[in-house]
Amino acid sequence: MVNSSNTYICLLAATALLATSCSDGRSASNASPRITPIPQQATLGGVTFSIDLSTYVSDRESATLTYSVISGGGAFADSTYSNMFATMGEYDVEFQVTDGPKTENATFRVEVTSANLVPVTEDGTALMLLDTASNTLKRVTSTSPQPTFVTLAGTRNVVYTLGAGSEAWIYDAYVGQSTQLAPNLEGGASYQAKTSDGKLIYTTGTAPNQTIWFFNPTTTVERNVADGVLSTVTVLVNSSDLVFYEDGVNGQADIWFYDPSEDQAVAVATEATDEQLLAVLPNGGVVFSRVGSGGELDLFYFRVGAGLVELGTDVPAIASRNKTFQVNDTNSKVVFTALNGANEELYFWNPSNGQTTAIATGVNTTVFSEVGGSNGVVYNVVVSGTEEDANYYDLDDGTTATLRNSTDISEVLAVTNDGSTSWAIVRGSGTLTDILAISLVGTPSTQTWSAGGNAGAGGRVANGDYVAERDDNTALNFFDVSAGTWSTPITGTGLDFQGDGLDAGDFVYVVEVASQNDLLMWDESGATSVTISNTAGDDAWAAKTLNSTILFTRKVGANTTADLFVWDALAETRLTDTGNDNVFHNYSAAGSAFAASRQ
């Protein structure tokens, strides 16, 4: 017989949904942990993402809960999940929660919104992206013929080509998918240019029936901009993202621009003679040439809102001469030569006032292809077939200077600056053992490195310092632009400048030791060289990454292929070995480091 008081108590307990025991030994069942939906998460690349999931998990019995990862990587410390994801993209993390007897599974998504990447090739038949924060490789394509990295368009679209470049593709580094441009047109697409927000301009077809296309990778909408384009087509994008191009008519080119915001093509110059785009200027203007009435090449300037102007017409003596664009400065001044008999005389035109100014007349000149940081142009005056003298002209204030006047040919190797003083790096054909650094001021200062043997160009460091090398690779030296002095030469065998080091003024170079190439870095702050790698096998610099590491390659042991390594100023890490096919692959950098993001 059941005791009535016990029955009453048990009924009350059931009514109140309380997990209590009745006197007959029966008990309510244990409930599984309850997980509420977890919102989508976002994190930057290269950092450890963490989330405490206790906010979204509860247990009716208040039991101690244990968390574990099912898939998606990472690990739990109590209820906190942490992981550094391989690279940018979307990741689903599945996890399990248990209170002992019962378990419950759930999934949440994490968006990794950025990555620092370096394009890498594998065996010349695959293009990959190395995430330099996590040191993981993501395959873009393994398609033959050989893929070539071209550029990053916008924040996440990698443009690459196959073979000779007539087949262009876009790889979305966030989604991880490739799209071919013009897949249904014979011959594919040839990349031409990009806008600042990642829109692409490409051509299809063959001359004289090429077509220019404007393509939006986000919407996949494309626009036919121009037909009948010649094989010599030039496409330039200005600072306002106006697309300037040459459109062929009867075998000669006219100048047009396409305005993406208005979806409109506008004629700039459509005279019955050939016109060719030459340069886009910092103020948004463009320079182009036109065959004049006398057969000469005339130069024109165009900018929206300012109209079309012919250069040099304010100087009647040069109006009908053959003109050649040379360089422009940061204020969009245009430096050009005008042919006078056998002499290429030097002038510049200022768009702010429309005036042409003579730099050097009555002489034959050749112009170096860069302008110094103080808007100075460096040029040679040709005295004879065996003598050319280096000169300087400041386009802002008209300061002139003779940089080097000798009985040989002055060869300008570079113009460099640190944001303050500019220097020309010059070598004379009669004294090949001397490399001169000459300041671009009214009264130049000349600093000489006498290399003890023929010497020449090495390369420029990111902070403006310049590295020169002996031709026999037994010495190199760098010019400190800020200090205005050459350093103490580095000597050895097989010395060769490679590229930028970790910090400002640092640079990486190769030295041959015991018949192998080792990598060292000149540490500017410590005024000494530090070893990156001297392990057995030839080392080669690949890139400075955006994560303050040096990427390099090495042939390990008896391998004939090169693996990827990274050095962080303390130690090296090997990034590649045999793949899933148990085969060694040959790796090399395919471009410079860049930052990508979801937006």
N, C-alpha and C positions, 0 to 999 in steps of 0.2 A: 504494500500500500504506500502511495506517495504522500509525503508530508505536505499539507496544504500551505504551510508557511514557506517551505522551500519553493513550492510551485509559484507562489505569489512573487517571491523575490526574483526568480528566474524570468517571469513575465515582465517585470519592471525593467530588468536588465536588457531584455531583448527590445523592449519598446524604446529605451534610451540609446540603443545601439552601442552599448558599452561592452568592451572586450573583457568580461569577468567570468569567473568559473562558477558553475552551479554545484550544489553539494553532491550531485551524482557523478562529477568528474568531467563533464563535457566542457569545451572551450570554443570561443569564436575563432575563425581562421585568420592567419596573418595576411595583411594586404601588401601588394607589391609597391615599391617606391613609385611616386607619381612625378612625372616630368612634364612641365608646361612648355609650350613652344619657345624656342630660343631664337631671338632676332638674329638676322644676318649680321656678321661681324666684319670689320675692316681693319687692316693694319698696313703699315709701310713695309716694304721689303727690307731685308737685312737686319731686322730687329726680332727679338723674341716676343711672340704674341702670347698673352695670358688672359684667362677668363675664369672667374670663380663661379662654378655652376650651381653652388648651393642655393643661389637665388631662385633657380628654376626647378629645384628638386626638393621634394618633401616626402616624409614617411609617417604614416598614421600612428605607428607605434613608437615613433621617435627613436628608432633603432640606429645604431652606428652604421653608416653607409660607406661602401667601398666603391671607388670609381676605377674604371680601366678603359683603355682605348681598344676598339675593335679594328678600325681602319682609319687611315688619314694621317698617321704619324703622330709624334709628340708623346707626352706622358702626363700623368696626374701626380700631384703632391696633395694628398687629401682630396679636396673638391676642386682644386685649381688645376686647370689644363694649361700646358705651355708647349709651344712648338715654334721653331724657326722654319718657315716653309721654304721650299727649294727656290722659288722665283715667283714673279708676278702671275696672277691668275686667280681662279676660284677653286676652293678646296672644300670637300665635304668630309667632316670628321664624325665618324660613328663611334659612340661610346656606350658603355654598360654601367648601370648602377645596381648594386645588390645590397640587401639588408641581411643576407645570410640565406634564408630559405627562398627568397624571391628575388628575381632580377627584372630589370626593365632596360630596353635599349632606346636610343634616340640619336638623331643626327642634327648637326648645325653646320652652317656654311661660313667660311672665312674668305673674304676678298683680300688678296695681297695686291696693293694698288700701285706699287712702284718697284723698280729694279735698276741696278747698275750693271750694264752688260758690255761684253766685248764679243764681236763676231769672230768666229773661229772656223777654219776649214779642217775636215778630216779626209785624208787621202786625196784631196783635190776633187772629190766627188760628193761631198756632203758639206752643208753649211750648218753651223751650230751657233748658239748663243750661250756664252759663259756668264752666269750670274756671279759677280765677283764678291758678293757678300756671303753667299752660301757655298761658293765654289762648285756649283753644279752646272752641268751642260744640258741644254735643251735643244733637241734636233729640229731644225727648220725644214730641211729637205735633204734627201739622199739621191736626188734625180740627176742623171747624166743628161747633157754634158755638164762640165764643171760650173757650179754656181758661183756667182761673184756678188759680194755685198756692195750695194751702191750707196744707200743713205738711210737715215731714219726720217720718215715723213710724219710730221705732227709729233705726238707723244708716244705712240706705240706701234706704228706701222713700219716695218722694215722692208725696204725695197731691195730686191735682188734680181739678177738676170742669169739666164742660162746660156752657155755657149758664147757666141760672139756678141751677145747683148741685145739681140733682136727679139728675145722672149723675156718679157718683164713680169715679175710677180710681186705681190704684197703679202707679207707675213704679219698677222696680228699677234704681237708678242704677249698680249693679255689673254686672248681667247686660245691662241695656239693653232691657228688655221692659216693656210695659204690660199690666195686667190690669184689666178692668172689674169693679167690685163689683156683684153681683146682675145679671149680664147677661141673664138669662132672665126677669126680673120686670119687668112693665110699669112704666114711669116710672123704672126704675133705682134707685140708692141715693143717700141724702143723708148725707154725713159728719156725725158728731156729736162724737166725741172719740177720744182715743188713750190707751193706757197708756204707762208709762215705757219698756217694752221693745218698743214698736212694734206692739202689737195694736190693731185698729181697732174702733170701735163706729159702726154706721150704721143708718139706718132705711129701710124700704121701704114702699110702699103709700101710701094716702091715709087721712086721718082719717074716721071713728073706727076704722079698721082698719089702722093702721100697725103694723109689726113692728120690734122692735129686734134687731139681729144683732151678734154678737161674732165677729171674723174674725182668724185668724192668717195673716199674709202668707207666713210661712216654710213652713208645712205646708199652706196653703190650706184648712184646716178651718174651718168656720163653725158657729156655734151660735145657734139661735133662742132669744133671751133672754125676750122678752115679746111678746104679741099684743094687739091692741085698744088701741094707744097713741094718745093724743090729739094733735092738731096742735100743741099748745103744749108738747110734751114737752121736758124739760130733762135732759141727761145730764152728770154730773160724775164725774171719776175722782179718787180721793184718793191720798195719798202711798203707800199700800199696794197700789195698783192695783185697789182695789175699785171697781166701776162702779155708781154710784148713778143711779137713773132713776125717772121717774114712769110708772106703769101705769094706764091708764084703766079705770074701772069705773062703768057707768051715768052716763057724762058727767062724772065727777069723777075726780081723780087721787089715787092712793096712792103711797107711797114704798117702793121696794125697792132692794136692791143685789145685784149678781151678783159672785160670787167666782170668778175664772178658775182659781185653783189647785185649787179643790174642784169646779168646774163645777156650782155650786149657786146658785140664786136664793133670797134671804132677804127676808121682809117686814120693813120697818121701821115703817111706820105705815099702817094700813088702816081708819081711822075712816070713818064714813059722810058725811064732809064733805071738801071739796076741800083737797088738800095740794100745795104747790109747793116744789121745791128752789130754794134761794137762793144757797148758797155752800158750797164745800169749804174746810176750815181746815187750817193747817199740821200740826196733830197728827193728821190723818186723819179728824176729825169733820166733820159736815155740819150746816148750818142749813137748816130748811125752815119754811114757814108752814102754818097750818091754820085753817080757818074755825071759830071757837069757837061755843059754844052760844048766845051772844048776837049772833051775826053778826059779831063782831070778828075781826081777824086775830091769832092767837097765834103765837109763835115757839117752835120746838123745836130741841133739839140732840141729835144721835145720834153715838155712836162705838162701834165694836165693842169689847166688853169693859167699856164704861162704861154702856151702855144709853141709854134715851131720857129726856130731861129737858126740861120746859117752862121757858122763860126768864121770869124776873121774878116767879115765884110767891112768892118770899120777901119781896116787897114788896107787901102786900095792896092798897095803893092803886092799883097798876097791873095787877093780875092780870087784870082783865076789859077792859082798854083795848086799843084797836087799836095793834098794834106793827109797826114797819117796820125791817127790817134795813138797816144803813147800811154799816159797814166792819168789818174785823177786823184785829188786829195780828199780829205774828210769833209771839206766845205763844197764839194762838187765842182771845184775848178778843174778845167780840162786842159791837160798839157798835150800839145801836138807839134808836129814838125811840118814845115812848108818847104817844098822843094824849090830851090833857086839855083838853076843850072845843075851843078854837081853837089851843091850843099843842101843838107837837110837843116834848115834854120829852125830855132826852137822858140815857141810861143806858148802862152796860156790864155784861156778865155774864162772870164768870171761871170757865172750866171746871175749873180746878184746885181750887176750893173751893165752887163752886156758888152763889156770892154775886152779888147784883146791887148795883151802886153807882150813885148818882145823880151825873151830871156837871153838868147844868143843869136846874133845875125852876122852875116858875112863869113860864117864858118860852117863846117860840116859837123853835125853832132850825132851821137848815139845816146839813148836814154836808158838808164837802169829801170827795171820793171816794177820797182816799188818806190813809194814815197815815205820819207821818214816821219816819225811821230810829231815833229814840229812843222809838218806840211812842207817839207823841203824835198826838192827833186834833185837827184844826182845824175849827172850826165858827163859824157866825154866829149871833148873837142878834138876832132881828128886833124892832126897837124900834117901827117903824111901816112904812108902805108906802114911805117914802123914806129910812129909816135901818136899816142892819144893821151891827153891830159884830163884828169878827173876834176870836175867842178861841182859847185853847189849853188842852188838858188832857193830862197825861202819864198814860197808863194803867198805867205801872209804879209810879210813886211818888206820884201824885196832885197833882203840881205844876200849878198853874193860872196863867194869865196872860191879860191883855187885850192883844191884838196891835195893834188899831187901833180907836179909839173916836172917830168923827166924826159929823157930821150928815148923812152921805150913806150910800151902800151900799158896803160893802167887798167887793170881788170877789177871791176867792182864785184865782190863776191856776195855781199849782203848789205842791207841797211837795217839797223836794229836800234832799239831804244828801250828804256825802262819806264817810260811814261814821262820822263823829264828831258834828259839830253839824248840826242840821236847821234849815232856813229855810223860811218861807212867803213866796211871791212874791205881793204883794197890790197891787191898784189900786183907788182910790176913785172912785166915779162923779162926785164933785164936783171932783176934781183928776186928770183923765185924762192929764195931762202927766207925772205922777209915777208911777214904778214903785218899790215898796218891797220890800226884802228884810228880813224880820223874823225874828230868831233865836227858836227854840222853846225858851226857857228861862224860869225864873221871873221874871227881870227882862229883858225882851227888848231887844235892840239893833236899831235901825232904820237901814238904809242906803238912801238915796234916789238914784235916777237921775231928774233933771229933764230930760226929753227935749226940751223946747222946742216940743213939739207933742204931740198925742194919741198915746199909745203903748200897746202891748199885748203879748200873748204872742208869743214866737218859738219857743222849744223848749228842751229839756233836753239837755245834753251827757252822754256816758257817765260821766264822772267826777263828775257832780253839778252842775257849773256850769250856769247858766241864761242863755239869750240872750233879750233883749227887743228889740222893734222899734218904731220910730215908724210910725204908721199910713200916713203918706205915703211910706214906704220911703226916707227920706232919712238915716236914722241907725239904728244898732243898737248895743247895748251888752251886755256879759255880766257876770254876777255871779260872782266867784270865791268858791266856797263855803268853801274852806280858809282863804283870806285874810280873808274876810268883807267884801270891798269890791267896788264896781263898778269896771270898767276905764275907760279913756279911750274915748269913743264913736268908732265907725267911721262916717264920713260919706260920702255919695255919692248916686247916683240909682239907684232900682230895687233897693235893698238888700233881701235876703231870706235869712233863715237856711235852710240846706238840711239839714245833718246832721253827723255826726261826721267829724273829720279823721283824720290818721294816728296821732297819739299822744294821750295823756291830756291833756284840756283843749283840744285842737285842734278847730276846727269849720270847715265849709265854708259859704260864702255866695255869693250872686249879686250882681253890681253891673252896672248898665247903663252902657256906655261907647259913644259914637258909635252909638246906636240898636241896640246888640246886647248880649246878656247874656253876661258873662264870669264865670268861676269863680275865686274866691280862697279861700285857707285861712288862718285865723288860727292862727299858730304860737305856741302857749302858751310853749314854752321859749325862743323867740327874741323874744317880745313884739312880733311884727310880722306883717303879712300877706304871704303869698307867692302868686304867680300860679300857678294850675293851668292855665288856658287863657284866652288872649285872642285866639286866632286867629279870623278872620272866620267868623261863624255863631253862632247862639245856643247856649250851653252850659247843661246842666241836670245837677245831681248825681243819681246813681242809687244808689250804695251805697258804703260802706266795706267792702273785702274783708278776708278773713282772711289775706291775703298782704301786708298793709300797703301797699295801693294804693287809689286812689280811682277808681271806675268812674263815667263820666259819658257823656252823649250830646251830639251836635252835629249840626245840619243843615249839611252841607258845601256851600259855594258856593250855587248856585241850587236845590239839592235841597229838596224838600218833605218828605223823610223824614229821620229822625235815625239816625246811625250810633253805634256803641259805641266809646268810647275808654277807655284806662286811663292813670293817672298814678302814677308811683312816687317822687315827690318830686324827680326829676331831669328826666324827660322824659315826654311823652305818646306812646302807641302807638295807632294806629287798628286796631281789631279787626275791623270789618266794612266791606265795600264791596259791589259788585254780586255777587250770588250766581251759581250755575251757570246761572241763567236770564238772566243779564246785566241784571238788574233791581235797582234800589235798593229796600231794605226799611226799614221803620220799626221801630226797636228801642226798648225801654224795660225798666227793671227791673221784675220782677213780685213781688219779695219780698226779704227780708234775706238776707245771706250766712250759710251754715251749713257745718259740717264733716260729711262723710259717710265711712263706712268699711264694709269688707266684713263685719266682725263686728257 
